[in-house]
Amino acid sequence: MTQLLVVRHGESEWNAVGRWQGQEDPPLTDLGRDQALQAARAVGALDAVVCSPLDRARTTAEIIAEEVGVGPVTTMEGLVERHAGAWQGLTRDEIEERDPGALAAGRRPDGWEDDDVVRTRVLDAFDRVHRDHPYGFVLAVAHAGVIFAAEAAMGAPWERIGNLGGRWFVHDGSGWRLGDRVHLLISETVPDAL
C-alpha cells in the first residue's frame, strides 16, 4: 500500500499579492519558508519526498525533507501546476478588467491547460510514486491545481485549499482512493487567486 500525502507549497511572493501563478516560477516568501519548517514538524515519518519542479514547491520540499531527515528530493514534471494561459501573472482585478465576467462565468483564457490533460499527467505521476514506493509513506509537494485535479478524478467536490494544506491518497494495489484532507499549519494562508 502506498500512502501519498500531496500538499500545496508554502506561500510564494505571488500568493502574497494575489497573482495567478500557473507555471510561472516566483519564489517563496519568508513566511512560506517558515510555513515549510512548521509543516515539517507536523508531517510525521516519511519514506520519500517528491515535488513539482517549480521553485516554490521544490524549496518547500527541500526544507521539509531536510528537517525530517529524508532525501534526496525527487522532482516530477507531472506534479507541475496547471498552465493558466494568458492569466498567469495577473490578479483577479486585472483578469476582470481584461475579460469582464470571465471568472464568474467559468470562462478560461487562451493557453489554459485542459482538465483532462492535467488529470492524466497528475495521475501518471501518482502511479510512478506507487511503482517507486509500493509500501511507502510519501510526501509530494505540489500545487492547488494538482490536488484539485486528483480530487476531481476521484469524485471529491472542489474546496479551496491553503498553503501547506493537502490530502492523503492511498493506493491499495488496485488503484487510488481518497484519504482525508490535511492541514499541516495551525494558521494557514489561503491565496485568493482561484
Contacts in CASP RR format, 6 or more apart in sequence:
PFRMAT RR
TARGET T0000
AUTHOR 0000-0000-0000
METHOD contacts of the structure
MODEL  1
MTQLLVVRHGESEWNAVGRWQGQEDPPLTDLGRDQALQAARAVGALDAVV
CSPLDRARTTAEIIAEEVGVGPVTTMEGLVERHAGAWQGLTRDEIEERDP
GALAAGRRPDGWEDDDVVRTRVLDAFDRVHRDHPYGFVLAVAHAGVIFAA
EAAMGAPWERIGNLGGRWFVHDGSGWRLGDRVHLLISETVPDAL
1 134 0 8 1.000
1 135 0 8 1.000
1 136 0 8 1.000
1 170 0 8 1.000
1 171 0 8 1.000
1 172 0 8 1.000
1 173 0 8 1.000
2 129 0 8 1.000
2 130 0 8 1.000
2 133 0 8 1.000
2 134 0 8 1.000
2 135 0 8 1.000
2 136 0 8 1.000
2 138 0 8 1.000
2 170 0 8 1.000
2 171 0 8 1.000
3 136 0 8 1.000
3 137 0 8 1.000
3 138 0 8 1.000
3 168 0 8 1.000
3 169 0 8 1.000
3 170 0 8 1.000
4 126 0 8 1.000
4 129 0 8 1.000
4 130 0 8 1.000
4 138 0 8 1.000
4 139 0 8 1.000
4 140 0 8 1.000
4 168 0 8 1.000
4 169 0 8 1.000
4 170 0 8 1.000
4 171 0 8 1.000
5 43 0 8 1.000
5 137 0 8 1.000
5 138 0 8 1.000
5 139 0 8 1.000
5 140 0 8 1.000
5 166 0 8 1.000
5 167 0 8 1.000
5 168 0 8 1.000
5 169 0 8 1.000
5 182 0 8 1.000
6 140 0 8 1.000
6 142 0 8 1.000
6 146 0 8 1.000
6 147 0 8 1.000
6 150 0 8 1.000
6 166 0 8 1.000
6 167 0 8 1.000
6 169 0 8 1.000
7 39 0 8 1.000
7 139 0 8 1.000
7 140 0 8 1.000
7 141 0 8 1.000
7 142 0 8 1.000
7 147 0 8 1.000
7 164 0 8 1.000
7 165 0 8 1.000
7 166 0 8 1.000
7 182 0 8 1.000
7 184 0 8 1.000
8 141 0 8 1.000
8 142 0 8 1.000
8 143 0 8 1.000
8 144 0 8 1.000
8 147 0 8 1.000
8 161 0 8 1.000
8 162 0 8 1.000
8 163 0 8 1.000
8 164 0 8 1.000
8 165 0 8 1.000
8 166 0 8 1.000
9 28 0 8 1.000
9 52 0 8 1.000
9 54 0 8 1.000
9 56 0 8 1.000
9 57 0 8 1.000
9 59 0 8 1.000
9 60 0 8 1.000
9 141 0 8 1.000
9 142 0 8 1.000
9 143 0 8 1.000
9 163 0 8 1.000
9 164 0 8 1.000
10 28 0 8 1.000
10 32 0 8 1.000
10 33 0 8 1.000
10 35 0 8 1.000
10 36 0 8 1.000
10 39 0 8 1.000
10 56 0 8 1.000
10 60 0 8 1.000
10 163 0 8 1.000
10 164 0 8 1.000
10 189 0 8 1.000
11 28 0 8 1.000
11 29 0 8 1.000
11 31 0 8 1.000
11 32 0 8 1.000
11 35 0 8 1.000
11 163 0 8 1.000
11 189 0 8 1.000
11 191 0 8 1.000
12 21 0 8 1.000
12 26 0 8 1.000
12 27 0 8 1.000
12 28 0 8 1.000
12 29 0 8 1.000
12 32 0 8 1.000
12 56 0 8 1.000
13 26 0 8 1.000
13 27 0 8 1.000
13 28 0 8 1.000
13 29 0 8 1.000
14 20 0 8 1.000
14 21 0 8 1.000
14 24 0 8 1.000
14 26 0 8 1.000
14 89 0 8 1.000
14 193 0 8 1.000
15 21 0 8 1.000
15 29 0 8 1.000
15 163 0 8 1.000
15 189 0 8 1.000
15 191 0 8 1.000
15 193 0 8 1.000
16 29 0 8 1.000
16 31 0 8 1.000
16 189 0 8 1.000
17 91 0 8 1.000
18 91 0 8 1.000
18 92 0 8 1.000
18 191 0 8 1.000
18 192 0 8 1.000
18 193 0 8 1.000
19 26 0 8 1.000
19 89 0 8 1.000
19 90 0 8 1.000
19 91 0 8 1.000
19 193 0 8 1.000
20 84 0 8 1.000
20 87 0 8 1.000
20 88 0 8 1.000
20 89 0 8 1.000
20 90 0 8 1.000
20 91 0 8 1.000
20 95 0 8 1.000
20 193 0 8 1.000
20 194 0 8 1.000
21 56 0 8 1.000
21 81 0 8 1.000
21 84 0 8 1.000
21 88 0 8 1.000
21 89 0 8 1.000
21 143 0 8 1.000
21 193 0 8 1.000
22 81 0 8 1.000
22 82 0 8 1.000
22 83 0 8 1.000
22 84 0 8 1.000
22 85 0 8 1.000
22 88 0 8 1.000
22 143 0 8 1.000
23 54 0 8 1.000
23 80 0 8 1.000
23 81 0 8 1.000
23 82 0 8 1.000
23 83 0 8 1.000
23 84 0 8 1.000
23 88 0 8 1.000
24 88 0 8 1.000
24 89 0 8 1.000
25 54 0 8 1.000
25 55 0 8 1.000
25 56 0 8 1.000
26 55 0 8 1.000
26 56 0 8 1.000
27 55 0 8 1.000
27 56 0 8 1.000
27 59 0 8 1.000
28 36 0 8 1.000
28 55 0 8 1.000
28 56 0 8 1.000
28 59 0 8 1.000
28 60 0 8 1.000
31 189 0 8 1.000
32 60 0 8 1.000
32 163 0 8 1.000
32 189 0 8 1.000
33 59 0 8 1.000
33 63 0 8 1.000
35 60 0 8 1.000
35 163 0 8 1.000
35 164 0 8 1.000
35 185 0 8 1.000
35 189 0 8 1.000
36 59 0 8 1.000
36 60 0 8 1.000
36 63 0 8 1.000
36 64 0 8 1.000
36 164 0 8 1.000
37 63 0 8 1.000
37 67 0 8 1.000
38 164 0 8 1.000
38 184 0 8 1.000
38 185 0 8 1.000
38 186 0 8 1.000
39 60 0 8 1.000
39 64 0 8 1.000
39 164 0 8 1.000
39 184 0 8 1.000
39 185 0 8 1.000
40 63 0 8 1.000
40 64 0 8 1.000
40 66 0 8 1.000
40 67 0 8 1.000
40 68 0 8 1.000
41 67 0 8 1.000
42 184 0 8 1.000
42 185 0 8 1.000
43 64 0 8 1.000
43 68 0 8 1.000
43 139 0 8 1.000
43 184 0 8 1.000
44 68 0 8 1.000
45 68 0 8 1.000
45 137 0 8 1.000
46 65 0 8 1.000
46 68 0 8 1.000
46 70 0 8 1.000
46 137 0 8 1.000
46 138 0 8 1.000
46 139 0 8 1.000
47 70 0 8 1.000
47 133 0 8 1.000
47 136 0 8 1.000
47 137 0 8 1.000
47 138 0 8 1.000
48 70 0 8 1.000
48 71 0 8 1.000
48 74 0 8 1.000
48 129 0 8 1.000
48 132 0 8 1.000
48 133 0 8 1.000
48 136 0 8 1.000
48 138 0 8 1.000
48 139 0 8 1.000
49 61 0 8 1.000
49 64 0 8 1.000
49 65 0 8 1.000
49 68 0 8 1.000
49 70 0 8 1.000
49 71 0 8 1.000
49 73 0 8 1.000
49 74 0 8 1.000
49 138 0 8 1.000
49 139 0 8 1.000
49 140 0 8 1.000
49 141 0 8 1.000
50 61 0 8 1.000
50 73 0 8 1.000
50 74 0 8 1.000
50 75 0 8 1.000
50 76 0 8 1.000
50 79 0 8 1.000
50 125 0 8 1.000
50 129 0 8 1.000
50 138 0 8 1.000
50 139 0 8 1.000
50 140 0 8 1.000
50 141 0 8 1.000
51 57 0 8 1.000
51 58 0 8 1.000
51 60 0 8 1.000
51 61 0 8 1.000
51 73 0 8 1.000
51 74 0 8 1.000
51 75 0 8 1.000
51 76 0 8 1.000
51 79 0 8 1.000
51 140 0 8 1.000
51 141 0 8 1.000
51 142 0 8 1.000
52 58 0 8 1.000
52 75 0 8 1.000
52 76 0 8 1.000
52 78 0 8 1.000
52 79 0 8 1.000
52 80 0 8 1.000
52 81 0 8 1.000
52 141 0 8 1.000
52 142 0 8 1.000
52 143 0 8 1.000
52 146 0 8 1.000
53 75 0 8 1.000
53 76 0 8 1.000
53 77 0 8 1.000
53 79 0 8 1.000
53 80 0 8 1.000
54 80 0 8 1.000
54 81 0 8 1.000
54 143 0 8 1.000
57 79 0 8 1.000
57 141 0 8 1.000
57 142 0 8 1.000
57 143 0 8 1.000
58 73 0 8 1.000
58 75 0 8 1.000
58 141 0 8 1.000
60 141 0 8 1.000
60 164 0 8 1.000
61 73 0 8 1.000
61 139 0 8 1.000
61 141 0 8 1.000
62 73 0 8 1.000
64 139 0 8 1.000
64 141 0 8 1.000
65 71 0 8 1.000
65 72 0 8 1.000
65 73 0 8 1.000
76 125 0 8 1.000
76 128 0 8 1.000
76 129 0 8 1.000
76 140 0 8 1.000
77 121 0 8 1.000
77 125 0 8 1.000
78 121 0 8 1.000
78 122 0 8 1.000
78 124 0 8 1.000
78 125 0 8 1.000
79 122 0 8 1.000
79 125 0 8 1.000
79 140 0 8 1.000
79 142 0 8 1.000
79 143 0 8 1.000
79 146 0 8 1.000
80 142 0 8 1.000
80 143 0 8 1.000
80 146 0 8 1.000
81 142 0 8 1.000
81 143 0 8 1.000
81 144 0 8 1.000
81 145 0 8 1.000
81 146 0 8 1.000
82 112 0 8 1.000
82 113 0 8 1.000
82 118 0 8 1.000
82 143 0 8 1.000
82 145 0 8 1.000
82 146 0 8 1.000
82 149 0 8 1.000
83 111 0 8 1.000
83 112 0 8 1.000
83 113 0 8 1.000
84 109 0 8 1.000
84 112 0 8 1.000
84 113 0 8 1.000
85 109 0 8 1.000
85 110 0 8 1.000
85 111 0 8 1.000
85 112 0 8 1.000
85 113 0 8 1.000
86 109 0 8 1.000
86 110 0 8 1.000
86 111 0 8 1.000
87 95 0 8 1.000
87 109 0 8 1.000
87 112 0 8 1.000
90 98 0 8 1.000
91 193 0 8 1.000
92 103 0 8 1.000
92 192 0 8 1.000
92 193 0 8 1.000
95 102 0 8 1.000
95 103 0 8 1.000
96 102 0 8 1.000
96 103 0 8 1.000
99 107 0 8 1.000
99 109 0 8 1.000
101 107 0 8 1.000
102 108 0 8 1.000
102 109 0 8 1.000
115 149 0 8 1.000
115 152 0 8 1.000
118 145 0 8 1.000
118 146 0 8 1.000
118 149 0 8 1.000
119 149 0 8 1.000
119 150 0 8 1.000
119 152 0 8 1.000
119 153 0 8 1.000
122 146 0 8 1.000
122 149 0 8 1.000
122 150 0 8 1.000
122 153 0 8 1.000
123 150 0 8 1.000
123 153 0 8 1.000
123 176 0 8 1.000
125 140 0 8 1.000
126 150 0 8 1.000
126 169 0 8 1.000
126 171 0 8 1.000
126 176 0 8 1.000
129 138 0 8 1.000
129 140 0 8 1.000
130 171 0 8 1.000
130 173 0 8 1.000
130 176 0 8 1.000
140 146 0 8 1.000
144 161 0 8 1.000
144 162 0 8 1.000
144 191 0 8 1.000
144 194 0 8 1.000
145 194 0 8 1.000
147 161 0 8 1.000
147 166 0 8 1.000
147 167 0 8 1.000
148 158 0 8 1.000
148 161 0 8 1.000
150 167 0 8 1.000
150 169 0 8 1.000
150 176 0 8 1.000
151 157 0 8 1.000
151 158 0 8 1.000
151 167 0 8 1.000
151 178 0 8 1.000
152 158 0 8 1.000
154 169 0 8 1.000
154 176 0 8 1.000
154 177 0 8 1.000
154 178 0 8 1.000
155 178 0 8 1.000
156 167 0 8 1.000
156 178 0 8 1.000
159 181 0 8 1.000
160 190 0 8 1.000
160 194 0 8 1.000
161 181 0 8 1.000
161 190 0 8 1.000
162 183 0 8 1.000
162 188 0 8 1.000
162 189 0 8 1.000
162 190 0 8 1.000
162 191 0 8 1.000
163 185 0 8 1.000
163 188 0 8 1.000
163 189 0 8 1.000
163 190 0 8 1.000
163 191 0 8 1.000
164 183 0 8 1.000
164 184 0 8 1.000
164 185 0 8 1.000
164 188 0 8 1.000
165 181 0 8 1.000
165 182 0 8 1.000
165 183 0 8 1.000
165 184 0 8 1.000
165 185 0 8 1.000
165 188 0 8 1.000
166 181 0 8 1.000
166 182 0 8 1.000
166 183 0 8 1.000
166 184 0 8 1.000
167 178 0 8 1.000
167 179 0 8 1.000
167 180 0 8 1.000
167 181 0 8 1.000
167 182 0 8 1.000
168 178 0 8 1.000
168 179 0 8 1.000
168 180 0 8 1.000
168 182 0 8 1.000
169 176 0 8 1.000
169 177 0 8 1.000
169 178 0 8 1.000
169 179 0 8 1.000
170 176 0 8 1.000
170 177 0 8 1.000
170 178 0 8 1.000
170 179 0 8 1.000
171 177 0 8 1.000
END
